[in-house]
Amino acid sequence: METASAFVGGMSETWVLTEFTGPQAGVQVDLSPPGMYTLLGRALPTGAVPVLDELEDPVLAALPDRLAVTSTWESRFALVSELLAARILNERARRSDPEVAFAWSRLAARDGAVPVRELAAETGWSRRHLLTRFRGQIGLGPASAGRVLRFARASRLVMTTGAGLGEVAATCGYADQPHMVREFHALAGTTPSRFRAEWAAQFPSVQDAPPPPRQDR
């Protein structure tokens, strides 16, 4: 087990468990894979979760200590925003190929439900060339990225709606409910039912809260 004060992760077809004891405070930044590519200048290998010190980037490595000595959350958010803007908006920053960015945006807009042959035709690239360039800049091939995006949609529906699991599976394009269950095992390390129960336990809905006690007058 590795202890880290700050880490970064890219797209992956597996799951990672993070644990902590005692109070925790921090800043989480969610970037699109093209945004991550611009920030780091490369895509992370699938499944890699390096701590910031391992990136050979002194500015990112120093960020946790800078945040720790910053006195207010407003100032911390401003510090992170300024760093990201300086990196991502820099004219000399490394960018994803326009074709890769387009393919990613198509996949993200449709929760992964775009065939690779369709993406290749729309970019004007061969499937092999698209696979090579996409994987090198996103971290996964387009089919694998689509798989992760489909799971992301399914997990959101499982967490935030009361829809039956069969309905979620059909909505997200899985062959059937067992197919979705296998995907949850592979990508989340648990079943959809347990995933929903754990989410509800951590983030109970205010609608589920018991009514306040009645006060007699």
RAQUISUL-V492000 format. One record per residue. N is the residue number from 0. RES is the residue in three letters. PHI is phi as a letter, one per 20 degrees, with the letter a starting at -180 (none if undefined). BURIAL is 1 if it has 24 or more other C-alpha atoms within 12 Angstrom, else 0. D_FIRST is the distance of its C-alpha to the first C-alpha in Angstrom with 1 decimal. Layout:
BEGIN
<<N & RES & PHI & BURIAL & D_FIRST> <N & RES & PHI & BURIAL & D_FIRST>>
END
This chain:
BEGIN
<<0 & MET & none & 0 & 0.0> <1 & GLU & d & 0 & 3.8> <2 & THR & d & 0 & 6.7> <3 & ALA & b & 0 & 9.9> <4 & SER & e & 1 & 13.4> <5 & ALA & b & 1 & 14.7> <6 & PHE & b & 1 & 13.9> <7 & VAL & c & 1 & 16.2> <8 & GLY & b & 1 & 16.4> <9 & GLY & d & 1 & 19.4> <10 & MET & f & 1 & 21.0> <11 & SER & b & 1 & 19.2> <12 & GLU & e & 1 & 20.3> <13 & THR & b & 1 & 17.0> <14 & TRP & c & 0 & 14.8> <15 & VAL & c & 1 & 11.5> <16 & LEU & d & 0 & 10.3> <17 & THR & d & 0 & 9.8> <18 & GLU & c & 0 & 10.0> <19 & PHE & b & 0 & 11.7> <20 & THR & c & 0 & 13.9> <21 & GLY & m & 0 & 17.4> <22 & PRO & f & 0 & 19.4> <23 & GLN & c & 0 & 18.2> <24 & ALA & b & 0 & 20.5> <25 & GLY & a & 0 & 20.2> <26 & VAL & c & 0 & 22.0> <27 & GLN & d & 0 & 21.2> <28 & VAL & d & 0 & 23.3> <29 & ASP & d & 0 & 24.0> <30 & LEU & d & 0 & 25.7> <31 & SER & f & 1 & 27.5> <32 & PRO & g & 1 & 26.4> <33 & PRO & f & 1 & 29.6> <34 & GLY & f & 1 & 28.8> <35 & MET & f & 1 & 25.3> <36 & TYR & f & 1 & 27.2> <37 & THR & f & 1 & 29.6> <38 & LEU & f & 1 & 27.1> <39 & LEU & e & 1 & 25.0> <40 & GLY & n & 1 & 27.9> <41 & ARG & a & 1 & 26.0> <42 & ALA & e & 1 & 24.1> <43 & LEU & e & 1 & 20.4> <44 & PRO & f & 0 & 19.7> <45 & THR & g & 1 & 19.0> <46 & GLY & n & 0 & 15.4> <47 & ALA & f & 0 & 14.4> <48 & VAL & c & 1 & 12.5> <49 & PRO & f & 1 & 13.0> <50 & VAL & f & 0 & 13.0> <51 & LEU & f & 0 & 16.6> <52 & ASP & f & 0 & 16.8> <53 & GLU & e & 0 & 16.3> <54 & LEU & e & 1 & 19.3> <55 & GLU & l & 0 & 21.9> <56 & ASP & c & 0 & 23.5> <57 & PRO & g & 0 & 24.5> <58 & VAL & f & 0 & 25.8> <59 & LEU & f & 1 & 22.7> <60 & ALA & f & 0 & 20.5> <61 & ALA & e & 0 & 22.9> <62 & LEU & f & 1 & 22.9> <63 & PRO & g & 1 & 20.4> <64 & ASP & f & 0 & 22.3> <65 & ARG & f & 0 & 25.5> <66 & LEU & f & 1 & 24.6> <67 & ALA & f & 0 & 23.6> <68 & VAL & e & 0 & 27.1> <69 & THR & e & 0 & 29.0> <70 & SER & e & 0 & 30.8> <71 & THR & c & 0 & 31.3> <72 & TRP & f & 0 & 29.6> <73 & GLU & g & 0 & 32.6> <74 & SER & f & 0 & 32.1> <75 & ARG & f & 1 & 28.4> <76 & PHE & f & 0 & 29.3> <77 & ALA & f & 0 & 32.1> <78 & LEU & f & 1 & 30.0> <79 & VAL & f & 1 & 27.6> <80 & SER & f & 0 & 30.7> <81 & GLU & f & 0 & 32.5> <82 & LEU & f & 0 & 29.7> <83 & LEU & f & 1 & 29.4> <84 & ALA & f & 0 & 33.2> <85 & ALA & f & 0 & 33.6> <86 & ARG & f & 1 & 31.4> <87 & ILE & f & 1 & 32.3> <88 & LEU & e & 0 & 36.0> <89 & ASN & f & 0 & 36.5> <90 & GLU & f & 0 & 39.2> <91 & ARG & e & 0 & 37.6> <92 & ALA & f & 0 & 34.2> <93 & ARG & f & 0 & 33.2> <94 & ARG & d & 1 & 34.1> <95 & SER & f & 1 & 33.5> <96 & ASP & g & 0 & 36.7> <97 & PRO & g & 0 & 39.0> <98 & GLU & f & 1 & 38.9> <99 & VAL & f & 1 & 35.1> <100 & ALA & f & 1 & 35.2> <101 & PHE & f & 1 & 38.0> <102 & ALA & f & 1 & 36.3> <103 & TRP & f & 1 & 33.1> <104 & SER & f & 1 & 35.4> <105 & ARG & f & 1 & 37.2> <106 & LEU & f & 1 & 34.2> <107 & ALA & f & 1 & 32.7> <108 & ALA & f & 0 & 36.2> <109 & ARG & d & 0 & 36.5> <110 & ASP & l & 1 & 32.9> <111 & GLY & n & 1 & 32.6> <112 & ALA & e & 1 & 36.0> <113 & VAL & c & 1 & 37.6> <114 & PRO & f & 0 & 38.2> <115 & VAL & f & 1 & 37.3> <116 & ARG & f & 0 & 40.9> <117 & GLU & f & 0 & 42.0> <118 & LEU & f & 1 & 39.6> <119 & ALA & f & 1 & 40.9> <120 & ALA & f & 0 & 44.4> <121 & GLU & f & 0 & 44.0> <122 & THR & e & 1 & 42.4> <123 & GLY & n & 0 & 45.0> <124 & TRP & d & 0 & 42.4> <125 & SER & f & 0 & 42.0> <126 & ARG & f & 1 & 39.1> <127 & ARG & f & 0 & 37.6> <128 & HIS & f & 0 & 37.9> <129 & LEU & f & 1 & 36.5> <130 & LEU & g & 1 & 33.5> <131 & THR & f & 0 & 32.9> <132 & ARG & f & 1 & 33.4> <133 & PHE & f & 1 & 31.5> <134 & ARG & f & 1 & 28.4> <135 & GLY & f & 1 & 28.5> <136 & GLN & d & 1 & 28.7> <137 & ILE & d & 1 & 26.9> <138 & GLY & o & 1 & 24.1> <139 & LEU & c & 1 & 25.4> <140 & GLY & f & 1 & 28.9> <141 & PRO & f & 1 & 31.2> <142 & ALA & f & 1 & 31.1> <143 & SER & f & 1 & 27.3> <144 & ALA & f & 1 & 27.4> <145 & GLY & f & 1 & 30.1> <146 & ARG & f & 1 & 28.0> <147 & VAL & f & 1 & 25.2> <148 & LEU & f & 1 & 28.0> <149 & ARG & f & 1 & 29.7> <150 & PHE & f & 1 & 26.6> <151 & ALA & g & 1 & 26.2> <152 & ARG & f & 1 & 29.8> <153 & ALA & f & 1 & 29.4> <154 & SER & f & 1 & 26.5> <155 & ARG & f & 0 & 28.6> <156 & LEU & f & 1 & 31.5> <157 & VAL & f & 1 & 29.6> <158 & MET & f & 1 & 28.2> <159 & THR & d & 0 & 31.5> <160 & THR & c & 0 & 34.3> <161 & GLY & e & 0 & 35.6> <162 & ALA & f & 0 & 36.6> <163 & GLY & f & 0 & 36.3> <164 & LEU & f & 1 & 33.6> <165 & GLY & f & 1 & 36.4> <166 & GLU & f & 0 & 37.8> <167 & VAL & f & 1 & 34.5> <168 & ALA & f & 1 & 34.1> <169 & ALA & f & 0 & 37.7> <170 & THR & f & 1 & 37.5> <171 & CYS & e & 1 & 34.5> <172 & GLY & n & 1 & 36.1> <173 & TYR & f & 1 & 34.2> <174 & ALA & f & 0 & 36.4> <175 & ASP & a & 0 & 36.0> <176 & GLN & f & 1 & 33.7> <177 & PRO & g & 0 & 32.0> <178 & HIS & f & 0 & 31.2> <179 & MET & f & 1 & 29.5> <180 & VAL & f & 1 & 27.6> <181 & ARG & f & 0 & 26.3> <182 & GLU & f & 1 & 25.3> <183 & PHE & f & 1 & 23.4> <184 & HIS & g & 0 & 21.5> <185 & ALA & f & 0 & 20.7> <186 & LEU & d & 1 & 20.0> <187 & ALA & c & 1 & 18.6> <188 & GLY & m & 0 & 17.4> <189 & THR & b & 0 & 20.2> <190 & THR & e & 1 & 24.0> <191 & PRO & g & 1 & 26.2> <192 & SER & f & 1 & 27.5> <193 & ARG & f & 0 & 24.2> <194 & PHE & g & 1 & 23.2> <195 & ARG & f & 1 & 26.5> <196 & ALA & f & 0 & 26.2> <197 & GLU & f & 0 & 22.8> <198 & TRP & f & 0 & 24.2> <199 & ALA & f & 0 & 27.4> <200 & ALA & f & 0 & 25.7> <201 & GLN & e & 0 & 23.8> <202 & PHE & c & 0 & 26.8> <203 & PRO & f & 0 & 29.9> <204 & SER & f & 0 & 33.1> <205 & VAL & f & 0 & 35.8> <206 & GLN & f & 0 & 38.2> <207 & ASP & e & 0 & 36.5> <208 & ALA & f & 0 & 36.8> <209 & PRO & f & 0 & 39.5> <210 & PRO & f & 0 & 42.8> <211 & PRO & f & 0 & 43.6> <212 & PRO & f & 0 & 45.7> <213 & ARG & f & 0 & 49.4> <214 & GLN & d & 0 & 51.4> <215 & ASP & f & 0 & 55.0> <216 & ARG & d & 0 & 57.6>>
END
